[in-house]
Amino acid sequence: MLDTNMVRQAVTRRSVHVVNRIVRTPPSSICVSVLTYAESMFGLRRFPDATKLAASNAVFYADTEILPFGEEAAETYGELRARMERLGKPLGPLDMLIAAHALAAGATLVSADRAFRAVPGLPVEDWTRPPD
Protein backbone atom coordinates (compact mmCIF):
# COMPACT_ATOMS: atom_id res chain seq x y z
CA MET A 1 0.00 0.00 0.00
CA LEU A 2 1.60 3.23 -1.16
CA ASP A 3 1.39 6.22 1.14
CA THR A 4 0.72 9.67 -0.26
CA ASN A 5 4.39 10.64 -0.30
CA MET A 6 5.20 7.61 -2.50
CA VAL A 7 2.38 8.41 -4.92
CA ARG A 8 3.65 11.99 -5.15
CA GLN A 9 7.20 10.75 -5.83
CA ALA A 10 5.92 8.41 -8.56
CA VAL A 11 3.53 10.85 -10.23
CA THR A 12 6.06 13.70 -10.32
CA ARG A 13 8.95 11.31 -11.06
CA ARG A 14 11.01 12.98 -8.32
CA SER A 15 12.54 9.69 -7.21
CA VAL A 16 14.03 7.30 -9.73
CA HIS A 17 14.11 4.64 -6.98
CA VAL A 18 10.34 4.90 -6.39
CA VAL A 19 9.55 4.81 -10.10
CA ASN A 20 11.86 1.81 -10.64
CA ARG A 21 10.32 -0.14 -7.73
CA ILE A 22 6.81 0.52 -8.99
CA VAL A 23 7.75 -0.55 -12.52
CA ARG A 24 9.37 -3.76 -11.18
CA THR A 25 6.41 -4.60 -8.93
CA PRO A 26 3.42 -6.42 -10.44
CA PRO A 27 0.48 -4.00 -10.65
CA SER A 28 -1.67 -6.48 -8.71
CA SER A 29 0.72 -6.05 -5.76
CA ILE A 30 0.31 -2.28 -5.55
CA CYS A 31 -2.62 -0.49 -3.99
CA VAL A 32 -3.47 2.74 -2.21
CA SER A 33 -5.94 3.59 0.50
CA VAL A 34 -8.91 5.64 -0.55
CA LEU A 35 -7.50 8.14 1.97
CA THR A 36 -4.33 8.51 -0.10
CA TYR A 37 -6.48 8.94 -3.18
CA ALA A 38 -8.43 11.66 -1.36
CA GLU A 39 -5.20 13.44 -0.44
CA SER A 40 -4.11 13.27 -4.09
CA MET A 41 -7.42 14.75 -5.22
CA PHE A 42 -7.04 17.56 -2.69
CA GLY A 43 -3.56 18.28 -4.03
CA LEU A 44 -4.90 18.53 -7.57
CA ARG A 45 -7.71 20.87 -6.51
CA ARG A 46 -5.18 23.17 -4.86
CA PHE A 47 -3.50 23.63 -8.26
CA PRO A 48 -6.33 23.51 -10.83
CA ASP A 49 -4.05 24.75 -13.64
CA ALA A 50 -1.58 21.87 -13.20
CA THR A 51 -2.81 19.90 -16.19
CA LYS A 52 0.40 17.88 -16.55
CA LEU A 53 0.13 16.78 -12.91
CA ALA A 54 -3.54 15.91 -13.37
CA ALA A 55 -2.69 13.81 -16.43
CA SER A 56 0.12 11.99 -14.58
CA ASN A 57 -2.23 11.34 -11.66
CA ALA A 58 -4.89 9.93 -13.98
CA VAL A 59 -2.38 7.55 -15.59
CA PHE A 60 -1.09 6.41 -12.20
CA TYR A 61 -4.53 5.76 -10.72
CA ALA A 62 -5.82 4.03 -13.87
CA ASP A 63 -3.52 1.09 -13.04
CA THR A 64 -3.66 1.24 -9.25
CA GLU A 65 -6.19 -0.45 -7.01
CA ILE A 66 -7.85 1.97 -4.57
CA LEU A 67 -8.94 0.11 -1.43
CA PRO A 68 -12.15 1.29 0.26
CA PHE A 69 -12.04 2.08 3.97
CA GLY A 70 -14.53 -0.36 5.46
CA GLU A 71 -15.70 -1.65 8.82
CA GLU A 72 -12.60 -3.75 9.51
CA ALA A 73 -10.34 -0.76 8.86
CA ALA A 74 -12.55 1.38 11.12
CA GLU A 75 -12.31 -1.15 13.94
CA THR A 76 -8.55 -1.40 13.47
CA TYR A 77 -8.34 2.39 13.58
CA GLY A 78 -10.14 2.52 16.94
CA GLU A 79 -7.84 -0.10 18.44
CA LEU A 80 -4.69 1.43 16.94
CA ARG A 81 -5.46 4.99 17.97
CA ALA A 82 -6.16 3.95 21.57
CA ARG A 83 -2.98 1.86 21.65
CA MET A 84 -0.82 4.62 20.16
CA GLU A 85 -2.20 7.15 22.66
CA ARG A 86 -1.40 4.78 25.53
CA LEU A 87 2.13 4.45 24.14
CA GLY A 88 2.40 8.24 23.86
CA LYS A 89 3.08 7.97 20.13
CA PRO A 90 0.11 9.47 18.31
CA LEU A 91 0.24 10.00 14.55
CA GLY A 92 -1.44 12.73 12.58
CA PRO A 93 -5.13 12.06 11.86
CA LEU A 94 -4.76 10.92 8.24
CA ASP A 95 -1.58 8.97 8.96
CA MET A 96 -3.38 7.11 11.76
CA LEU A 97 -6.20 6.21 9.37
CA ILE A 98 -3.79 5.08 6.63
CA ALA A 99 -1.78 2.98 9.11
CA ALA A 100 -4.97 1.31 10.34
CA HIS A 101 -6.08 0.70 6.77
CA ALA A 102 -2.76 -0.98 5.90
CA LEU A 103 -2.96 -3.14 9.03
CA ALA A 104 -6.55 -4.17 8.30
CA ALA A 105 -5.62 -4.99 4.69
CA GLY A 106 -2.58 -7.00 5.76
CA ALA A 107 -0.46 -4.74 3.58
CA THR A 108 3.06 -3.42 3.84
CA LEU A 109 2.90 0.37 3.94
CA VAL A 110 5.35 1.97 1.53
CA SER A 111 6.23 5.38 2.92
CA ALA A 112 9.16 7.70 3.53
CA ASP A 113 7.45 8.92 6.70
CA ARG A 114 9.45 7.50 9.60
CA ALA A 115 6.56 8.04 12.05
CA PHE A 116 4.90 4.90 10.67
CA ARG A 117 7.77 2.79 12.03
CA ALA A 118 6.37 3.37 15.53
CA VAL A 119 3.13 1.54 14.67
CA PRO A 120 3.22 -1.92 16.27
CA GLY A 121 2.91 -4.73 13.75
CA LEU A 122 2.93 -2.49 10.67
CA PRO A 123 5.48 -3.52 8.05
CA VAL A 124 6.94 -0.37 6.45
CA GLU A 125 9.24 0.03 3.46
CA ASP A 126 10.81 3.20 2.09
CA TRP A 127 11.19 2.99 -1.68
CA THR A 128 12.96 6.37 -1.96
CA ARG A 129 16.20 4.57 -1.13
CA PRO A 130 17.95 2.03 -3.35
CA PRO A 131 17.10 -1.58 -2.46
CA ASP A 132 19.61 -3.40 -0.26
Rosetta silent file (secondary structure, phi, psi, omega in degrees, C-alpha in Angstrom):
SEQUENCE: MLDTNMVRQAVTRRSVHVVNRIVRTPPSSICVSVLTYAESMFGLRRFPDATKLAASNAVFYADTEILPFGEEAAETYGELRARMERLGKPLGPLDMLIAAHALAAGATLVSADRAFRAVPGLPVEDWTRPPD
SCORE:     score description
SCORE:     0.000 S_00000001
   1 L     0.000  118.042 -179.502    0.000    0.000    0.000 S_00000001
   2 E   -82.620  132.443  174.575    1.600    3.230   -1.163 S_00000001
   3 L   -79.854  167.924 -176.813    1.385    6.218    1.141 S_00000001
   4 H   -57.486  -39.119 -178.407    0.717    9.672   -0.265 S_00000001
   5 H   -66.743  -29.691  176.651    4.391   10.635   -0.304 S_00000001
   6 H   -72.854  -40.639  177.629    5.199    7.609   -2.496 S_00000001
   7 H   -61.242  -44.739 -179.931    2.382    8.408   -4.919 S_00000001
   8 H   -60.197  -43.670  179.019    3.646   11.988   -5.146 S_00000001
   9 H   -61.969  -39.705 -179.139    7.198   10.745   -5.831 S_00000001
  10 H   -71.402  -46.960 -175.915    5.918    8.412   -8.558 S_00000001
  11 H   -65.575  -39.030 -178.754    3.533   10.854  -10.233 S_00000001
  12 H   -89.944   -6.041 -178.945    6.059   13.700  -10.318 S_00000001
  13 L    57.253   35.542  179.048    8.948   11.312  -11.062 S_00000001
  14 L   -75.280  -24.664 -178.235   11.014   12.979   -8.324 S_00000001
  15 L  -124.419  114.222  177.883   12.539    9.694   -7.209 S_00000001
  16 H   -63.541  -31.917  179.987   14.035    7.301   -9.732 S_00000001
  17 H   -65.404  -42.838  179.607   14.108    4.644   -6.977 S_00000001
  18 H   -65.198  -47.804 -179.452   10.341    4.896   -6.393 S_00000001
  19 H   -59.622  -45.811 -179.701    9.545    4.808  -10.103 S_00000001
  20 H   -61.803  -42.221  179.188   11.857    1.814  -10.638 S_00000001
  21 H   -64.523  -40.734  179.488   10.316   -0.138   -7.735 S_00000001
  22 H   -65.199  -43.119  179.550    6.809    0.523   -8.992 S_00000001
  23 H   -62.835  -37.528 -178.375    7.753   -0.552  -12.524 S_00000001
  24 H   -80.710  -11.329 -177.478    9.371   -3.763  -11.182 S_00000001
  25 L   -96.984  132.670  178.016    6.415   -4.605   -8.930 S_00000001
  26 L   -57.405  135.659 -178.877    3.419   -6.418  -10.436 S_00000001
  27 H   -53.974  -31.069 -179.750    0.476   -4.000  -10.648 S_00000001
  28 H   -70.050  -11.910  179.378   -1.668   -6.481   -8.711 S_00000001
  29 H   -97.681    0.573 -178.427    0.716   -6.053   -5.758 S_00000001
  30 L  -114.643  134.530  175.861    0.309   -2.279   -5.554 S_00000001
  31 E  -147.977  169.526  172.196   -2.620   -0.487   -3.988 S_00000001
  32 E  -134.858  155.952  172.308   -3.465    2.737   -2.205 S_00000001
  33 E   -75.200  148.827  173.989   -5.935    3.588    0.501 S_00000001
  34 H   -58.395  -23.534  177.677   -8.913    5.640   -0.546 S_00000001
  35 H   -69.605  -39.200  175.440   -7.497    8.142    1.970 S_00000001
  36 H   -65.586  -41.778  176.990   -4.326    8.514   -0.099 S_00000001
  37 H   -59.713  -42.688  178.480   -6.476    8.944   -3.180 S_00000001
  38 H   -61.726  -42.070  177.874   -8.430   11.661   -1.357 S_00000001
  39 H   -63.297  -38.461  177.607   -5.199   13.444   -0.444 S_00000001
  40 H   -63.850  -41.901  179.826   -4.114   13.268   -4.089 S_00000001
  41 H   -65.478  -37.383  175.918   -7.423   14.747   -5.222 S_00000001
  42 H   -62.152  -45.006  178.925   -7.038   17.559   -2.688 S_00000001
  43 H   -58.464  -41.055  178.419   -3.556   18.283   -4.026 S_00000001
  44 H   -66.312  -38.438 -178.864   -4.901   18.528   -7.567 S_00000001
  45 H   -69.788  -24.544  177.279   -7.705   20.870   -6.509 S_00000001
  46 H   -70.346  -26.441 -178.710   -5.178   23.170   -4.858 S_00000001
  47 L  -127.862   71.252 -173.747   -3.501   23.633   -8.260 S_00000001
  48 L   -61.830  -19.448  179.989   -6.329   23.513  -10.825 S_00000001
  49 L   -89.927    1.174 -178.327   -4.052   24.748  -13.639 S_00000001
  50 L   -84.235   71.909 -175.161   -1.581   21.871  -13.201 S_00000001
  51 H   -67.777  -34.542  178.508   -2.809   19.898  -16.194 S_00000001
  52 H   -64.958  -42.496  178.092    0.404   17.881  -16.549 S_00000001
  53 H   -64.540  -41.869  178.597    0.132   16.784  -12.910 S_00000001
  54 H   -62.537  -40.154  179.127   -3.539   15.910  -13.375 S_00000001
  55 H   -66.542  -43.430  178.235   -2.692   13.812  -16.431 S_00000001
  56 H   -62.825  -40.359  177.548    0.117   11.986  -14.583 S_00000001
  57 H   -61.478  -45.233 -179.070   -2.233   11.344  -11.659 S_00000001
  58 H   -61.205  -42.429  178.388   -4.888    9.932  -13.983 S_00000001
  59 H   -64.038  -45.242 -179.331   -2.380    7.551  -15.587 S_00000001
  60 H   -60.316  -49.830 -175.501   -1.089    6.407  -12.198 S_00000001
  61 H   -74.099  -18.428  177.370   -4.533    5.761  -10.722 S_00000001
  62 H   -63.800  -29.497 -177.568   -5.820    4.027  -13.871 S_00000001
  63 L  -108.978   11.072 -174.564   -3.518    1.087  -13.041 S_00000001
  64 L  -120.596  129.010  177.804   -3.655    1.243   -9.252 S_00000001
  65 E   -71.968  131.572  177.419   -6.195   -0.449   -7.005 S_00000001
  66 E  -106.869  112.933 -176.925   -7.849    1.965   -4.573 S_00000001
  67 E   -82.996  130.664  176.424   -8.944    0.112   -1.433 S_00000001
  68 L   -71.878  152.405  177.500  -12.149    1.287    0.261 S_00000001
  69 L   -93.824  104.378 -175.264  -12.042    2.077    3.973 S_00000001
  70 L  -107.231 -165.002 -176.340  -14.534   -0.364    5.458 S_00000001
  71 H   -60.622  -42.707 -178.951  -15.695   -1.649    8.821 S_00000001
  72 H   -62.454  -42.337  177.845  -12.596   -3.748    9.507 S_00000001
  73 H   -64.091  -38.045  179.079  -10.335   -0.759    8.859 S_00000001
  74 H   -65.108  -42.233  177.816  -12.547    1.382   11.118 S_00000001
  75 H   -65.186  -41.766  177.538  -12.312   -1.145   13.942 S_00000001
  76 H   -62.268  -39.686  177.979   -8.549   -1.405   13.468 S_00000001
  77 H   -58.836  -47.326 -179.353   -8.343    2.389   13.581 S_00000001
  78 H   -59.662  -45.161  178.811  -10.135    2.519   16.938 S_00000001
  79 H   -64.833  -46.095 -177.373   -7.839   -0.104   18.437 S_00000001
  80 H   -65.184  -44.100 -178.595   -4.694    1.427   16.944 S_00000001
  81 H   -62.300  -43.560  178.761   -5.464    4.986   17.971 S_00000001
  82 H   -63.079  -42.163 -179.257   -6.162    3.946   21.568 S_00000001
  83 H   -65.550  -44.300 -179.310   -2.976    1.859   21.652 S_00000001
  84 H   -65.241  -36.908  176.521   -0.823    4.622   20.163 S_00000001
  85 H   -65.259  -41.541  177.517   -2.204    7.152   22.656 S_00000001
  86 H   -62.160  -35.363  178.941   -1.404    4.781   25.531 S_00000001
  87 H   -78.570   -9.819 -178.270    2.132    4.446   24.141 S_00000001
  88 L    73.032   27.729 -178.275    2.404    8.235   23.860 S_00000001
  89 L  -129.319   59.850 -179.552    3.083    7.967   20.130 S_00000001
  90 L   -69.401  151.240  173.473    0.107    9.472   18.315 S_00000001
  91 L  -105.231  169.175  172.573    0.243   10.001   14.550 S_00000001
  92 L   -63.022  158.803 -174.926   -1.442   12.733   12.575 S_00000001
  93 H   -55.216  -49.611 -179.587   -5.133   12.058   11.861 S_00000001
  94 H   -70.121  -37.248  177.458   -4.764   10.919    8.240 S_00000001
  95 H   -62.538  -38.704  177.964   -1.584    8.972    8.963 S_00000001
  96 H   -62.918  -42.763  178.751   -3.378    7.109   11.757 S_00000001
  97 H   -65.414  -42.445  179.712   -6.204    6.206    9.365 S_00000001
  98 H   -66.332  -41.676  177.482   -3.788    5.083    6.635 S_00000001
  99 H   -60.965  -44.825  178.824   -1.778    2.978    9.107 S_00000001
 100 H   -63.399  -39.263  179.697   -4.968    1.313   10.341 S_00000001
 101 H   -63.898  -43.643  178.125   -6.084    0.704    6.770 S_00000001
 102 H   -62.912  -43.198  178.007   -2.762   -0.978    5.896 S_00000001
 103 H   -60.906  -47.215 -178.292   -2.959   -3.140    9.035 S_00000001
 104 H   -63.780  -33.526 -179.428   -6.547   -4.168    8.297 S_00000001
 105 H   -83.034   -7.917 -176.689   -5.625   -4.992    4.687 S_00000001
 106 L    68.135   31.220 -174.944   -2.576   -7.001    5.764 S_00000001
 107 L  -103.289  152.789  167.637   -0.464   -4.736    3.575 S_00000001
 108 L   -81.290  130.853  177.924    3.062   -3.416    3.842 S_00000001
 109 E   -88.776  125.103  178.526    2.901    0.365    3.941 S_00000001
 110 E  -100.185  111.054 -174.197    5.348    1.972    1.525 S_00000001
 111 L  -156.160  147.322  173.104    6.233    5.381    2.923 S_00000001
 112 L   -89.726   -2.829 -178.586    9.164    7.697    3.527 S_00000001
 113 L   -80.639  110.231 -175.824    7.451    8.922    6.702 S_00000001
 114 H   -66.813  -19.132 -179.626    9.453    7.496    9.605 S_00000001
 115 H   -60.356  -29.068 -179.664    6.564    8.041   12.046 S_00000001
 116 H   -66.138  -21.958 -179.305    4.899    4.900   10.672 S_00000001
 117 H   -67.243  -15.453  178.881    7.765    2.789   12.031 S_00000001
 118 H   -84.492   -6.355 -177.630    6.368    3.370   15.535 S_00000001
 119 L   -81.755  115.826 -178.412    3.130    1.543   14.674 S_00000001
 120 L   -59.334  129.599  175.656    3.224   -1.916   16.271 S_00000001
 121 L    80.113    0.710 -178.730    2.913   -4.729   13.750 S_00000001
 122 L   -94.842  112.959  174.373    2.928   -2.491   10.670 S_00000001
 123 L   -71.988  131.399 -177.422    5.482   -3.524    8.052 S_00000001
 124 E  -129.569  135.798  173.768    6.936   -0.368    6.453 S_00000001
 125 E  -127.214  145.508  176.752    9.240    0.030    3.460 S_00000001
 126 L  -113.171  108.198 -177.452   10.806    3.203    2.095 S_00000001
 127 L   -86.121    2.962  177.618   11.191    2.988   -1.679 S_00000001
 128 L   -77.181  -11.153  179.787   12.961    6.367   -1.959 S_00000001
 129 L  -105.696  152.185  177.454   16.200    4.567   -1.133 S_00000001
 130 L   -63.128  145.190  179.405   17.951    2.034   -3.348 S_00000001
 131 L   -62.997  150.871 -179.571   17.104   -1.577   -2.463 S_00000001
 132 L   -69.131    0.000    0.000   19.613   -3.400   -0.264 S_00000001
